[in-house]
Amino acid sequence: MKNPKSILITGGSSGIGEALAKDYAKEGITLFLSGRNAERLSQVKDNCLSLGADVHTALVDTADETAMSDWIISCDEIAPLDLVVANAGIGDGFTTDMDLGEHTKKIFDVNVSGVFNTIHPAIRIMQKRKKGQIALISSLAGYHGLPTAPAYSTSKVCIKAYGEALRGLYASRGIEINVICPGFVKSPMTATNNFPMPFLMETDDAIKALRRGLEKNQARITFPWQLSLIFGFMVRFFPEWLFDRIFRVMPAKN
């Protein structure tokens, strides 16, 4: 969608969410931002206000289905939503001395249920007026399950597949749905990584690629292109035994 005027972004207090909010912020734009850190969210709000945008913030847990639905409905009543970005996510690392079930539930509560709790109310709203755009933040890690990040990569596989399915389902109903698959982008999340990150992308460059893809209504928006090419090639042409050998020796996230 070109020139959305009313934009909702979850996870708007840091990383890609914060950068995207600031990039959209200008006179005539209404921003609805959620986050879990009141201080950071307030700083982002002040920055966006200084750029001329009308900004509304909320401390809301994306895993809370009722709270998310109530918040999104209330935002739409203030300014009918043009674009909803389901960005909130966590990428905690995993080691085998941790409880796999507990770790997976924590990741899925935010990365999967949190996305569902964001986009389902938005779809109901947009379907009534047959207009709107929804972006789901997946990851290049969603191209294949990674043994060094089993819960995280699986959560992103889920979101990628779900977004791709919904795009076709709602295309005739006037709703544009896009899947965003970033690689390594400079953010507080990647700042904790203690391993090499090939083609680490500057945040501003990532936001330009993301916005360009949304404006063109691309089905899947991936960046950086070098890492996208590598992952796409590997998934299409590498046999599983080679995947196993490569990914088994990849460094684990903290």
Number of C-alpha atoms within 10 A of each C-alpha: 19 11 10 17 19 22 25 29 25 28 26 31 27 20 18 26 26 25 19 21 26 20 15 21 24 18 14 12 19 26 29 25 27 26 24 18 15 14 11 15 22 17 13 23 26 13 17 24 19 14 16 14 22 18 21 16 21 17 16 17 20 28 20 15 17 12 13 23 18 11 19 21 16 12 21 18 10 12 15 18 26 21 26 24 24 27 25 27 23 15 17 16 18 20 13 7 6 10 10 14 9 9 17 18 14 16 22 21 19 21 28 25 18 23 25 21 22 29 22 15 19 23 20 12 18 23 15 10 12 16 17 22 23 27 25 26 24 31 23 22 22 21 21 18 18 19 18 19 21 17 25 28 23 23 26 26 20 16 25 24 14 15 23 16 12 15 17 14 12 15 12 10 15 15 24 24 28 24 27 26 23 24 24 21 23 17 17 11 16 16 9 12 14 11 12 8 13 11 14 16 17 13 17 15 12 23 20 13 17 22 17 15 19 24 13 11 18 17 18 19 25 23 24 22 14 13 18 18 12 10 17 15 11 16 13 8 8 11 10 11 8 11 15 12 10 10 15 13 10 13 14 17 16 12
